Amino acid sequence: MSVTRRFKGYFLHGLAVLLPSILTIWLFVWGYTFIQTKISIHINRGLVYLIALAANEKVEVSDKEVRAYLLNTKPELSDNEDELQIHMKRHDVQRKVRIEQLKKTLAKTWIDGPGSITGFIVAVVGVCILGALLASYVGKSFWRTIEKFIMNTPFLRNVFPYVKQVTDFLLTNEEQKKLFSRVVAVEYPRKGVWSVGFVTGSGLEEVVNTVKREFLTVIIPTSPTPFTGFVITVQKKQTIDLDMTIEEALRFIVSGGVITPGSEQAIKVLPETGSEEER
């Protein structure tokens, strides 16, 4: 066996071992970074403002700091020293200066420092609390009212239903069970080639009444993105019920068949080192 072939085999084997872990870590880091930059930072700024609003009385500011604040916010006072002195003695101005100084101090820890994770934790806890509230009868009724308002709003009603359908399917088991009753194997796109599909109905009524046989409506999702696919109507006797859950079938499709149903282990897809001729 040549050194090049051996090196290639070892490299592909190492890549196959490391790539799933690297991609998993990358997805979690990307998700955390997205939440931190798009959501958590605004929560942290709100917390900093509330803390500064409540604790500003304990902060002392000098006349120099008050003067700098006024000249920065009201440049026209630079030519009127008497008016500037009057503003410097106002309690509301001094309070604003104290709040700004405290915000700058707190931002070093709560926004730019290790305290920035607080916003992430608050966001996660907030989503959990919101989910618990919406799970109640009152919460569901309130959310249905909001959805009705969105559905009656131009432009939003053209987008919201489709986005909701996708998110409900991905995040709620109930929606998956409602859309897909079970997993089957069906010969598609030609005889002898079996594809994994989800049963979504009992076939078209006109077809069933005309042929007088039992049919199933099956969606054949595409890989690796199961959001699209092909809808077919096939006789029930031409399908095979598969002993796997919706989640297992989705993992099988998304992974391109690498993740087998009922197991989290990947199938060995790399050829063993050495060619058939060498054997």
VEXPAVEX-821608 format. One record per atom (N, C-alpha, C, CB): x, y, z. Coordinates in steps of 0.05 Angstrom, whole numbers, plus 32768, in hexadecimal, padded with zeros to 4 digits. Glycine has a CB too. Layout:
% VEXPAVEX-821608
XYZ ...
% end
This chain:
% VEXPAVEX-821608
80117FE88000 800080008000 801280198000 7FED80008019 800C802C7FEE 801C80447FED 801880568005 801680537FD3 802C8066800A 802A80798020 8013808D801C 804580888024 801080968003 7FFA80A97FFD 7FDF809E8003 7FFC80B27FE0 7FDA80857FFB 7FC080788000 7FBC8074801E 7FBE805D7FF1 7FD1806C802C 7FCE80698049 7FC880838057 7FE8805C8055 7FD68098804E 7FD280B3805A 7FB580BC8055 7FE680C7804F 7FAC80B8803C 7F9080C08035 7F7C80B18046 7F8B80BB8018 7F808097804A 7F6E8088805B 7F6D80918077 7F75806A805A 7F8480968083 7F8580A0809F 7F7980BC80A1 7FA280A180A8 7F7E80CD808D 7F7380E8808E 7F5580E8808D 7F7F80F88077 7F4980D8807B 7F2C80D78079 7F2080CA8091 7F2480C68060 7F2D80B7809D 7F2380AA80B5 7F2380BF80CC 7F34809180BD 7F3980CE80CF 7F3A80E280E4 7F2680F880E0 7F5680EE80E5 7F2280FF80C6 7F0E811480C0 7EF2810A80C7 7F0F811C80A3 7EEC80F180C1 7ED280E680C8 7ECD80E580E6 7ECF80CA80BC 7EE280E180F5 7EDF80E18112 7EDC80FD811E 7EF780D3811F 7EEB81108114 7EEC812B811F 7ED5813C8115 7F068138811A 7ECD813980FC 7EBA814C80F0 7EA0814E80FF 7EB5814480D4 7E9381388108 7E7A813B8116 7E7C814B8130 7E6F811F811D 7E928147813F 7E9781568158 7E9C81738152 7EAE814A8167 7EAC8179813D 7EB281948136 7E9981A3812D 7EC78195811F 7E888196811C 7E7081A38113 7E5C81A8812A 7E63819280FE 7E5B8194813D 7E4981988154 7E5281AF8165 7E48817E8165 7E6C81B1816B 7E7681C7817A 7E7181E2816C 7E9481C38180 7E7681E28151 7E7281FA8142 7E5682038142 7E7B81F58124 7E4381F18141 7E2681F98142 7E1F8205815D 7E1481E0813C 7E2981F98173 7E238204818D 7E30821F8191 7E2D81F181A3 7E4982228187 7E57823C8189 7E4982518178 7E75823A8180 7E40824A8160 7E32825C814F 7E178265815C 7E2C824F8134 7E0982518168 7DF082588175 7DF4826B818D 7DE2823F817E 7E088264819D 7E0E827581B4 7E16829181AB 7E25826981C5 7E2882938197 7E3082AD818D 7E1982BD8182 7E4682AA8178 7E0782B08173 7DF082BE8168 7DDE82C9817E 7DE082AA8156 7DD982B98192 7DC882C381A8 7DD682D981B8 7DC182AC81BC 7DF082D781BB 7DFF82EB81CA 7DFE830681BB 7E1B82E381CF 7E03830581A1 7E05831E8192 7DEA832A818A 7E15831A8179 7DD6831A8187 7DBC8323817E 7DA783278194 7DB183118169 7DAA831881AA 7D96831981BF 7DA1832181DA 7D8882FE81C1 7DB6831281E2 7DC1831581FD 7DCC83318202 7DD783018203 7DD8833D81EE 7DE4835781F2 7DCF836C81F9 7DF4836081D9 7DB8836A81ED 7DA2837D81F3 7D978378820F 7D8C837B81DE 7D96835F8217 7D8D83598233 7DA183648247 7D8A833A8237 7DBB83618241 7DD0836B8253 7DCF83898255 7DEC83628249 7DCA8397823E 7DC883B4823F 7DB183BC824F 7DC683BF8222 7D9A83AE824D 7D8383B4825E 7D8983B0827B 7D6C83A38256 7D97839A8282 7D9E8396829E 7DB183AB82A9 7DAC837A82A1 7DC483B38298 7DD783C982A0 7DC883E382A5 7DEC83CD828A 7DB583E98294 7DA684018297 7D95840082B1 7D948406827F 7D8883EA82B6 7D7783E782CE 7D8883E982E8 7D6883CC82CE 7DA083DC82E7 7DB283DE82FF 7DBB83FB8303 7DCA83CB82FC 7DC3840882ED 7DCC842382EF 7DB5843682F8 7DD7842D82D4 7D9D843082F0 7D86844082F8 7D81843D8316 7D6D843882E8 7D8584258320 7D7E8420833C 7D958428834F 7D7884038340 7DAE84278346 7DC5842B8358 7DD584448352 7DD784138356 7DCA84568342 7DDA846D833A 7DDF84818351 7DCC847C8323 7DCD84808366 7DD08493837C 7DEA848E838C 7DB98490838F 7DF484768389 7E0D846F8398 7E2684778389 7E0D8451839E 7E2384818371 7E3A84898361 7E3F84A78364 7E3584818344 7E5884AD8367 7E6084CA8369 7E6E84D2834F 7E7384CE8381 7E6684EA8345 7E7284F4832D 7E7E85108332 7E5D84F68316 7E9385168324 7EA185308328 7E9585458315 7EBF852D8323 7E9B855E831B 7E9185738309 7E9D857182ED 7E99858F8315 7EB5856682EC 7EC2856382D2 7EB2854F82C1 7EDE855982D5 7EA8853982CD 7E99852582BF 7E7E853182B6 7E95850C82D0 7E71854082C8 7E58854D82C1 7E5B856082A9 7E4C855B82D9 7E71857082AB 7E7785838295 7E7B8575827B 7E908594829C 7E8B855F827B 7E9085508263 7E7685448257 7EA4853A8268 7E65853B8269 7E4B85308260 7E3A85458252 7E3C85238277 7E38855C825F 7E2885728253 7E33857C8239 7E2685898267 7E4D857F8237 7E598588821E 7E5685748208 7E77858F8223 7E55855A8210 7E51854581FC 7E34854481F2 7E5A852A8207 7E2185488204 7E05854581FD 7DF9856081F4 7DF5853B8215 7E04857681FE 7DFA859181F6 7E1285A381EF 7DEA859E820D 7E1C85A081D7 7E3485AF81CE 7E2F85CD81CF 7E3C85A781B2 7E1685D681CC 7E1185F381CC 7E18860181E6 7DF485F881C5 7E1B85F181FC 7E2185FD8216 7E3F86058218 7E1A85EA822C 7E4F85FC8205 7E6C86028206 7E7186208204 7E7A85F481F0 7E5F862F81F8 7E62864C81F5 7E54865C820B 7E58865581DA 7E47864E821E 7E38865C8233 7E3F864F824E 7E19865A822E 7E54865A825B 7E5D864E8274 7E498650828A 7E77865C827C 7E3A8667828B 7E26866A82A1 7E108655829E 7E1A868682A0 7E0686518286 7DF1863D8281 7DFC86218287 7DE7863E8265 7E16861C8281 7E2286038286 7E2385FD82A4 7E3E8602827A 7E2A861182B4 7E2B860E82D1 7E10860882DD 7E37862782DE 7DFB861482D2 7DE0860F82DB 7DD885F282D6 7DCC862382CE 7DDE85E982BE 7DD885CD82B7 7DE785B982C8 7DDD85C8829A 7E0085C082CF 7E1185AE82DF 7E0585AA82FB 7E2D85B982E1 7DF785BD8305 7DEC85BB8320 7DD085AD8321 7DEA85D6832D 7DC585A8830A 7DAA859C8309 7DAC857E8311 7D9E859E82ED 7D9985768322 7D9A855A832D 7D9485468317 7D8585578343 7D83854C8304 7D7D853982EF 7D95853482DD 7D65854282DF 7DA4854A82D8 7DBD854782C8 7DD1853682D7 7DC8856282C1 7DD5853B82F0 7DE8852B8300 7DE0850E8301 7DEB8537831C 7DC585098303 7DBB84EE8303 7DC184E082E9 7D9D84ED8309 7DBE84ED82D3 7DC484E182B9 7DE284DB82B6 7DBB84F482A2 7DF284ED82C1 7E0F84E882C0 7E1784D082D0 7E1F850182CA 7E0B84CD82E8 7E1084B682F9 7E08849C82EB 7E0184B98314 7DF1849D82DE 7DE7848582D0 7DFA847D82B9 7DCA848A82C5 7E03849282AA 7E15848C8294 7E308481829D 7E1984A58283 7E3A848C82B3 7E53848382BD 7E51846682C8 7E5D849582D4 7E3B846182D5 7E36844682E0 7E32843282C9 7E1E844582F3 7E25843A82B4 7E208428829D 7E3B84218290 7E0E84368288 7E4D8434828D 7E67842F8282 7E77841C8293 7E778449827E 7E75841F82AD 7E84840D82BF 7E7883F082BE 7E83841882DC 7E5E83EE82BF 7E5183D482BE 7E5483C682A3 7E3383D782C4 7E5683D5828E 7E5883C98273 7E7283BA8270 7E5783DF825E 7E8783C2827F 7EA083B3827D 7E9E83968286 7EB683C2828D 7E8B83928298 7E87837682A3 7E6F83698296 7E84837782C1 7E5983778295 7E3F836B828C 7E3C8369826E 7E29837B8298 7E4A8379825F 7E4783788242 7E61836E8234 7E4083948237 7E77837A823C 7E9183728230 7EA1835E8240 7EA2838B822C 7E9883578258 7EA783458269 7E98832B826D 7EAC83528283 7EA1831C8282 7E9583018287 7E788302828E 7EA482F4829D 7E6E83198298 7E51831B829F 7E3F831A8287 7E4C833382AE 7E4A831B826E 7E39831B8256 7E2983018253 7E4A831F823E 7E3282EC8260 7E2382D2825F 7E0882D5826D 7E3382BB826B 7E0582E9827E 7DEC82ED828C 7DD482F08279 7DED8305829F 7DD882FF8263 7DC383038250 7DBB82E98243 7DCC8317823B 7DCF82D8823D 7DC982BD8232 7DB882AD8244 7DE382AE822B 7DBF82AD825E 7DB0829D8272 7D9482A88275 7DBE829D828D 7D9282C38276 7D7782CF8278 7D6682C9825F 7D7A82EE827B 7D7282C88248 7D6382C2822F 7D5982A58230 7D7582C68216 7D6A82928239 7D618276823A 7D4B8273824F 7D7982648241 7D4F827F8266 7D3A827D827B 7D20828A8272 7D4482898295 7D2382A18264 7D0B82AF825A 7CFB829E8246 7D1382C9824E 7D0A82908234 7CFC827F8221 7CEE8268822F 7D108274820C 7CFA825D8244 7CEE82478253 7CD582518261 7D02823C8268 7CD68268826D 7CBF8274827B 7CA982798267 7CC6828E828A 7CB082848250 7C9C828A823B 7C8F82708232 7CA982998224 7C9F825B822E 7C9382418226 7C808236823B 7CA9822E8221 7C8782398255 7C768230826A 7C5B8240826B 7C8482328285 7C5D825A8266 7C45826B8266 7C338264824F 7C4C82888266 7C3F82608237 7C2F825A8220 7C24823E8220 7C40825F8207 7C2E822D8231 7C2482128233 7C0A82118243 7C3882008241 7C0482268252 7BEB82278262 7BD4822F8250 7BEE823B8279 7BBC822C825A 7BA48232824B 7BA282508244 7B8A822A825A 7BA882618258 7BA8827D8254 7BBD8285823F 7BAC828D826E 7BD5827A8242 7BEA8280822F 7BE482788213 7C0482738238 7BD88260820F 7BD1825781F5 7BBC826A81E8 7BC6823A81F5 7BA8827281F9 7B93828481EF 7B9F829F81E6 7B7D82888204 7BB182A981F7 7BBE82C281F0 7BCE82C081D7 7BD082CB8208 7BDD82AA81D4 7BEE82A781BC 7BDD82A381A3 7C01828F81BF 7BC6829581A6 7BB48292818F 7BA982AE8185 7B9C82808195 7BA582C08198 7B9C82DB8191 7BB282E98182 7B9582EA81AB 7BCB82E6818A 7BE182F3817C 7BE382E78160 7BFC82EF818B 7BE182CD815D 7BE382C08143 7BCD82C98131 7BE282A28146 7BB482CD813B 7B9E82D7812B 7BA482F38120 7B8482D6813B 7BB083038132 7BB7831E812A 7BCC831D8113 7BC2832F8142 7BE0830C8116 7BF5830A8102 7BE9830080E7 7C0B82F7810B 7BD782EC80E9 7BCA82E180D1 7BB982F580C3 7BBB82C880D8 7BB0830A80D1 7B9F831E80C5 7BAF833680BC 7B8A832780D8 7BC9833580C0 7BDB834B80B8 7BE78346809C 7BF1834F80CD 7BE48359808A 7BEF8355806F 7C0D83508070 7BEA836E805D 7C178341805E 7C338339805B 7C3B83258070 7C458352805D 7C35832A8089 7C3D8316809E 7C2E82FC809A 7C37832180BA 7C1582FD8092 7C0582E5808E 7C0F82D48077 7BE882EB808A 7C1F82E08065 7C2A82D1804F 7C4482C28056 7C3082E48038 7C4F82C8806D 7C6982BC8075 7C6682AC808F 7C7E82D28079 7C5782B680A2 7C5582AB80BD 7C4D828D80BD 7C4382BB80CE 7C37828580AE 7C2E826980AF 7C44825580A7 7C168265809E 7C54825C8093 7C688249808A 7C7F8248809D 7C728252806E 7C87825E80A8 7C9D825E80BC 7C94824F80D5 7CA5827B80C4 7C7B825380DD 7C70824580F5 7C6F822780F0 7C54825080FC 7C68821F80D8 7C66820280D2 7C8181F580D4 7C5A81FE80B6 7C96820280CA 7CB181F780CB 7CBB81F680E8 7CC4820880BA 7CB8820C80F7 7CC2820C8113 7CB281F88124 7CC08228811E 7C9881F68120 7C8881E38130 7C9181C7812A 7C6A81E6812A 7C9781C18111 7CA081A68109 7CBB819F8116 7CA181A480EB 7CCD81B38116 7CE881AE8120 7CE981AD813E 7CFB81C38116 7CD881BC814C 7CDB81C08169 7CC681B2817A 7CDA81DC816F 7CB081A8816E 7C9B819C817E 7C9581808173 7C8181AD817D 7C95816D8185 7C8F8151817E 7C72814E8176 7C96813E8195 7C60815D8182 7C44815B817C 7C3F8162815F 7C33816D818E 7C4C81778155 7C48817F8139 7C5381698126 7C55819A8133 7C69815D812D 7C748147811D 7C618130811B 7C8F813E8128 7C5581298132 7C4281138132 7C2981198122 7C3B810B814F 7C2181338123 7C09813B8114 7C0E813B80F6 7C008157811D 7C26814380ED 7C2B814480D1 7C33812880C6 7C42815880CB 7C44811A80D5 7C4E810080CC 7C4480EB80E0 7C6D810080CA 7C3480D880D6 7C2980C480E8 7C3D80AD80ED 7C0F80B980DD 7C4C80A680D7 7C5F809080DB 7C73809180C4 7C51807480DC 7C88808080C7 7C9E807F80B3 7C9B806680A3 7CBA808180C1 7C9E80688089 7C9C80518077 7CB280518063 7C8080508069 7CB7803A8057 7CC980378040 7CB880328028 7CDE80218045 7CBE80408012 7CAF803D7FFA 7CC2803C7FE2 7C9A80557FF7 7CBA802D7FCD 7CCB802B7FB6 7CC880457FA5 7CC380127FA4 7CDC80567FA7 7CDC80707F99 7CF880797F96 7CCA80857FA9 7D0080847F7F 7CF0808C7F68 7CEB80767F54 7CFD80A37F5B 7CF5805E7F58 7CF080487F45 7CEF802E7F55 7D0580477F2E 7CE5801A7F48 7CE380007F55 7CFF7FF57F5B 7CD47FEC7F43 7D027FEB7F74 7D1C7FE17F7C 7D2D7FF47F8C 7D2C7FD87F65 7D25800E7F8C 7D3280237F9C 7D1F802B7FB2 7D3B803B7F8A 7D2880277FCB 7D16802D7FE2 7D1E80477FEF 7D1880167FF7 7D0A80577FF5 7D0E80728002 7CFE8073801C 7D0680887FEF 7D098083802F 7CFB80878048 7CE7809E8045 7D0F808D805F 7CCF809A804E 7CBA80AF804B 7CA980B08064 7CA980A98033 7C9A80C68066 7C8880CB807C 7C6B80CA8072 7C8E80E6808A 7C5A80BA8080 7C3E80B98079 7C3080D28083 7C31809F8085 7C2380E08070 7C1480F88077 7BF680F68074 7C1F810F8067 7BED80E18067 7BD080DF8063 7BC980C48057 7BC680F58051 7BB080C18050 7BA580A78046 7BA080A88028 7B8C809F8054 7BAE80BA801A 7BAB80BB7FFD 7B9580CE7FF4 7BA680A07FF2 7B9580D37FDA 7B8180E57FCE 7B6780D57FCC 7B8A80EE7FB2 7B5180E27FD4 7B3780D57FD6 7B2E80CB7FBB 7B2280E87FE2 7B3280DB7FA6 7B2980D27F8B 7B3980BA7F81 7B2D80E97F78 7B5380B97F88 7B6380A27F80 7B5A80897F8F 7B8180A87F85 7B55808C7FA8 7B4C80757FB9 7B32806B7FAF 7B4A807D7FD6 7B1F807D7FA9 7B0480747FA0 7B0580687F85 7AF1808C7FA1 7B1780717F74 7B1880677F58 7B26804B7F57 7B27807A7F46 7B3C80487F65 7B4C80307F64 7B41801B7F77 7B6980357F6B 7B3380247F8C 7B2780127FA1 7B3D80037FB0 7B147FFE7F94 7B5280117FB6 7B6880057FC6 7B7080197FDB 7B7F7FFD7FB4 7B7F800E7FEF 7B88801F8005 7BA2802D7FFD 7B8B800E801F 7BA380478000 7BBA80577FF8 7BC580678010 7BB3806B7FE1 7BDE8070800D 7BEA80818021 7BF780998012 7C0080728031 7BF580B0801F 7C0480C78015 7C1E80C98024 7BF380E28018 7C3480C88015 7C4F80C78021 7C6080DE8016 7C5C80AB801B 7C6D80EC8028 7C8181008020 7C9D80F48021 7C7E811A8031 7CAB80F6800B 7CC780EC800A 7CD98104800D 7CCC80DD7FEF 7CE581098025 7CF681208029 7D11811D801B 7CFA81258047 7D1C81348014 7D3781338007 7D4C8135801D 7D39814B7FF4 7D64812C8015 7D7B812C8028 7D908140801D 7D87810F802B 7D9D814F802E 7D9C814F804C 7D8881638058 7DB781548057 7D7881708047 7D6581848052 7D498179804E 7D67819F8044 7D3C816D8063 7D2281618060 7D0B8174805F 7D1E814E8077 7D10818E805B 7CFA81A1805A 7CEC81A0803F 7D0581BE805F 7CF98194802B 7CED81918011 7CEC8173800A 7CFC81A17FFB 7CDC816D7FF6 7CDA81517FEE 7CC4814D7FD9 7CD4813F8007 7CBC81347FD6 7CA8812C7FC2 7C91811E7FD0 7CB5811A7FAC 7C7881267FC8 7C60811A7FD3 7C5581067FBF 7C4B812F7FDA 7C5280ED7FC8 7C4880D87FB6 7C3080CA7FC4 7C5E80C47FB0 7C1F80BF7FB3 7C0980AE7FBD 7C0E80927FB4 7BED80B97FB2 7C10807F7FC7 7C1880647FC1 7C0680517FCF 7C3680607FC9 7C0380397FC4 7BF380257FD1 7BFF801D7FEC 7BEF800C7FBF 7BEF80188000 7BF98012801A 7C097FF8801A 7BE2800F802E 7C007FE4800A 7C0E7FCA800A 7C2A7FCD7FFD 7BFE7FB67FFB 7C2F7FE37FEF 7C497FE77FE3 7C5D7FF67FF5 7C467FF57FC9 7C557FFA800E 7C6780088021 7C6E7FF48037 7C598021802D 7C847FFB8044 7C8D7FEB805B 7C8F7FFD8073 7CA97FDD8055 7C807FF68089 7C82800680A1 7C9D800180AE 7C6B7FFE80B5 7CAA801780B5 7CC5801680C1 7CC3801B80DF 7CD8802B80B4 7CD1800B80EE 7CD1800E810B 7CE580238114 7CD87FF28119 7CDE803C810E 7CEF80538117 7CDE806B811C 7D0580598101 7CE7807D812C 7CD880958133 7CDD80AA811E 7CE0809F814F 7CCD80C0811F 7CD180D6810D 7CED80E28110 7CBB80EC8111 7CF680E48128 7D1180F0812D 7D2780DF8121 7D1580F4814B 7D2480C48125 7D3880B2811A 7D3980B480FB 7D3380968122 7D2280B680EF 7D2180B880D2 7D2D80D280C8 7D0480B680C8 7D2880E880D7 7D33810280CF 7D51810180D1 7D28811880E0 7D5C80F580E7 7D7980F380E9 7D8580E380D3 7D8080E78105 7D7780CD80CB 7D8080BD80B5 7D8180CC809B 7D6E80A480B2 7D6D80DD8096 7D6C80ED807E 7D808103807E 7D4F80F8807A 7D8181128094 7D9481298095 7DB181208092 7D90813880AF 7DB78109809E 7DD380FF809D 7DD980F18083 7DD880ED80B4 7DC680F08071 7DCB80E28058 7DCD80C4805B 7DE480EC804B 7DC080B98070 7DC1809C8075 7DD880938086 7DC2808E805B 7DE880A6808F 7DFF809F80A0 7DF6809780BC 7E1380B680A2 7DE380A580C7 7DD9809E80E2 7DC2808B80DF 7DCF80B880F1 7DC6807280E9 7DB2805D80E6 7D9C806080FB 7DBF804280E7 7D84805980F5 7D6E805A8108 7D7380488120 7D54805280FB 7D6C80538138 7D7080438150 7D8C8043815B 7D688027814B 7D9E8052814E 7DB980538157 7DC5806F8152 7DCB803E814A 7DD480798164 7DE180938161 7DFD80918154 7DE280A2817B 7E048078814F 7E1F80738144 7E1E80768126 7E2A8058814C 7E338081811B 7E35808380FD 7E3E806980F1 7E49809A80F6 7E33806480D9 7E3C804C80CA 7E58805180C0 7E29804680B3 7E68803C80BF 7E83803F80B5 7E8180428096 7E94802780BD 7E87805A808C 7E84805F8070 7E9F80608061 7E768079806C 7EB480628070 7ECE80638063 7ED88047805C 7EE380718075 7EE380448044 7EED802A803C 7F068023804C 7EF38029801E 7F0A800A8051 7F228002805F 7F3A8007804D 7F217FE48067 7F51800D805A 7F698013804A 7F707FFB8038 7F80801A805C 7F7780028020 7F7D7FED800E 7F687FEA7FF9 7F827FD3801C 7F6E7FE27FE1 7F5B7FDF7FCC 7F557FC27FC8 7F667FEB7FB2 7F407FBD7FB8 7F377FA27FB2 7F4D7F937FA4 7F1D7FA17FA3 7F5C7FA27F92 7F717F947F83 7F877F8A7F96 7F7D7FA77F6E 7F8D7F9A7FAB 7FA27F927FBD 7F9B7F7A7FCE 7FAA7FA97FCF 7F7F7F767FD2 7F777F5F7FE1 7F787F467FCF 7F5A7F637FEB 
% end
